[in-house]
Amino acid sequence: MRTALLQSSGRPGSVAENLKVLDEAAGRAAAAGAGLLVTSELFLTGYAIGDAVDGLAEPADGDAADAVAETAARHGLAVAYGYPERAGDTVYNSVQLVSADGTRLANHRKTHLFGCFERDHFTPGDRPVVQAELDGLTVGLMICYDVEFPENVRAHALAGTDLLLVPTAQMHPFQFVAESLVPVRAFENQMYIAYVNRVGREGEFEFVGLSTLAGPDGVARARAGRAEELVLADADPVLLAASRENNPYLRDRRPGLYGSLV
């Protein structure tokens, strides 16, 4: 499945403008043959918007979700987008996957919150593995800091995730996560990982870009630079099956030795 990574911070504070950016990117991605478009963390609102996040948060089936579904259906490709999700009085840092016909397939709430801003404005989710079937692949959802916990990604591997989508807001000086950690996670868990970052400065944060689609061999199939960019690469189920056959990590596990981890 050709996967498009939208490395962009959009227009922080404006959901309407970010929906326009998403629509334009979806058109370009579809024209290039992509079946899936993935955005950065909190793409619909912006990341460093302080207390405004509470007012801009919407339900998973709210107006913004309807607009994204319409964009996906009009361009004929699936979309995974980051947004602040309101559920009653609670706000989550979430990512939702919408199919190419506009159907909402899966919604993940970030389980590991990073830093004071996130802990002050969001409640952590409690489901580490959220998946959906998409064009013959089992697609998993995660957000930013979640992928830095090896237990999280291994749980997805054991549940059969083929392609893990990770909208992120990775900031300086932690660029080694995109450069080194993500390809290693893909290799040790035998999956594809689409890690899609923000760029530029927002408030006190400087986002480093470097979005990547890493393969099960630990090789980056696509790597963005430090500016706004749409990059594309393929998640190949044939290569994935061959890699899993040749790599013994998951077969050679000895779970009985790992009780101390929990």
Secondary structure, 3 states (H helix, E strand, C coil): CEEEEEECCCCCCCHHHHHHHHHHHHHHHHHCCCCEEECCCCCCCCCCCCCHHHHHCECCCCHHHHHHHHHHHHHCCEEEEEEEEEECCEEEEEEEEECCCCCEEEEEECCCCCHHHHHHHCCCCCCCCCEEEECCEEEEECCHHHHHCHHHHHHHHHCCCCEEEEECCCECCCCHHHHHHHHHHHHHHCCEEEEECCEEEECCEEEECCCEEECCCCCEEEECCCCCEEEEEECCHHHHHHHHHHCCCCCCCCHHHCHHHC
